[in-house]
Amino acid sequence: MKIKVIASGSKGNCTYVECGETRLLIDMGVNYKTVQNALQQDDHILFCTEDHNQLTAIQGVLITHNHNDHIKGLASFVKKTHCKVYVPFGIAEQLQTIIPQENICLLDRLTQIDDVCIELIPTSHDAPHSVGYRLNYEDRSLVYITDTGYINQRYFSKLRNADIYILESNHDERMLMEGPYPYYLKQRVMSDTGHLSNHTAASYLANWIGNHTKYVVLAHLSEHNNTEALAYEETKNTLEEASKKVEIKIAKQHEPLSLLEV
């Protein structure tokens, strides 16, 4: 399993996942050229060459929800590559206005795409039918969750002991409360349909991480209410207190993360 976070933040989100011969993207909030450039930087991604048509090797895009920073590049990407877009039923209805219906594939709670098992994790955000994903391939797994105010404990058993976690660590609570946002926006961010704070994200990770876990990627950091140092230290300290040892990475808005492989 190979994973590369191409972009993460309020201006656009996209992550590449390669499982054997199966190649997927999670979210498409950036343009085609950004994806192409990010993947061509890495020699370990086999299909990337100077041939611009090589992105047609991507079988599909998984969408977490319909906010613009997660779908604004989708229509153009589908037009250029003709790839499938995999979504729960509720999101499919929303996307029919921007991409052809024949490109939309519905996800059940468990869906098999070639050798990859896709499991839906319901999230809590101010976008209808928002979800996160657990991708299982052979004995490897990825958990991808951003844009949620909380995670219901009923799903914790499905989230434990993944090899890689890409989890939102959106804001530092003190920075948010003392920062420039108007009060109603602060309330929205901190609500059950908002975003995860550094503290909450770190607490979840301490609960979920197991002996298979190799990497944690902190994602969707706020440009105004967080810093990389604050997110990193909160997670590092919380995991050390829980005697959990993993490598912590920070996903960026304008710079692709180095390829991760498990």
C-alpha positions, 0 to 999 in steps of 0.5 A: 500500500502506497499513499501520498497526500497531495493537498490538505486544507481549506483550499483543497484536498486530495490523497492518492492511494495505490494498492497493487494494481488498484489506484484511487484518489480520495477527494478531488479538491484540486485541479488535474495539473496539481495531481499530475505534478504531485505524482510525477515527482515520485519515482516509486509510483509506477504509472507516472511518466511524462505521458499526460494520459497516464492519470487514466490509470486511476480507477476511481475517486472516493468522495467524503462530502460535497464541500468545495474544497473536496470536489472543486476539481472533480468535474474536470478530472472526470472529463479528462480521465473518464474515471469512476466516482465512488460515493454513498447514495446521499452524496451521489444525488448531490454530484449528479449536477456536476458529473455524468451519472454513468461515472457515479458508483454507489458505495455500500457499507462494505464495497470491493474495488478490485482487491481493495475493501472500502468501508464507510465510516459515518462522520458528523459535518455540516454537509449531508451524508459525509463519510470517512473511509477505511481501506483494507488491502491484503493485510494493510489498512488506511483510515482517512477521516477529515471534516467532522466534529466528532467520531461516534464510539460505535465505530471505534472497533472499525478504526483500531490498529490501521497501518496508516491514519490520515486524521483531521487535526484542524485547530488549537482550541485556544488559538481558535477562541482568541483568534479573528473568527467571528463568534458564530464561526468559532461556534461552527468549528467547535460544534459536533458538525464542525472540525476536530481539535488537536486535543480531540484528534490526539485522544482518538489516535491514542485509543485507536493506534495498535501494533500494526500502526506505522504512520499518523498523518495530521490533516486539514490544519487551519491556517488561522487557528493552528500551527504545525508545531501545536498539532505535532506536539499535542499528538506526540505528547498524548501518544507518549502518555499512552505508550504509543510509538508511531511516526507523525507527519503533517499534511500541507496545503501547497506541498505534497507529502512524501510517499508513505508505504506499508 
